[in-house]
Amino acid sequence: MRHSSTGDNVAAVAGERLTAAREVEHEDVVEGSRFIARVRPVSSVEAAEALVDEARRDHPEATHHCWAYKLGEVMRFSDDGEPGGTAGRPMLEVMLKRGLDGCAAVVVRYFGGRKLGAGGLVRAYGGAVARALDAAGVRRLTTYHRLRVRAPFASAASVLRELHGAVADFDERGLVTEVAVPATAVEGLRTRLAELTRGEAEVEQVGVEEGPAA
């Protein structure tokens, strides 16, 4: 019952969130300094911090390892020695302006000998992340409720049609099956199944998961 959707002109709707479609690394050179940006979709703080740790291991001689991530209400960033507000915050702002969630970015800088000034740093760090995100693309995710549905034998065929090909199983009471439904569609499905079975359908939530939006 799921379909994926990616693209440049994507906006989140109710019950959905946007994140980077894949991990990407992008490098810019500005006034002799190398800015190596890496972006990644993440589902936990630990995964976001792992991205930073990997960058430090991969680039131990770099001058700075600046980072930012957003996970729901959790938003964190670090300038890692750059002047305050010139690195981590601009990186986070790029993600916020694009409406991204569950996304982490790290930018490694190898100093090239020429200072860029506050404005130049903001543009360099924010720009590196923006171009990495452009290359990564956008993935739209939604929350699904996994439902266990029971219905009498007489209603089984109509219920299965409503559930669009869910795998059917039967016990002594009738049909029993499970299906993942977008959170925003659960109440409508409950109403429809009640109508089809004259109130005899049983719908139980057995789990919550996240996947590509329909």
Number of C-alpha atoms within 10 A of each C-alpha: 12 13 8 11 14 17 13 11 8 15 14 16 10 8 14 19 20 24 28 26 21 16 18 20 19 19 17 18 14 16 13 13 18 19 25 23 29 24 30 24 26 24 16 15 16 9 16 24 17 14 18 21 14 12 20 16 9 11 16 12 11 16 17 21 26 25 31 28 30 25 19 13 7 10 16 15 20 20 21 15 12 17 12 12 15 23 29 26 22 23 32 24 15 19 24 15 8 17 14 25 23 23 28 35 31 34 30 26 24 18 16 14 9 10 12 15 10 15 9 14 19 20 17 25 28 23 18 27 34 20 17 22 28 15 18 23 18 23 23 23 22 23 19 24 21 19 19 16 20 24 26 19 16 11 18 21 14 13 25 17 10 14 19 10 11 15 11 12 12 14 10 8 10 14 21 21 18 19 18 23 21 21 18 15 12 18 9 10 15 16 12 16 23 17 12 16 18 10 13 14 23 16 19 14 14 12 11 14 13 14 17 18 21 13
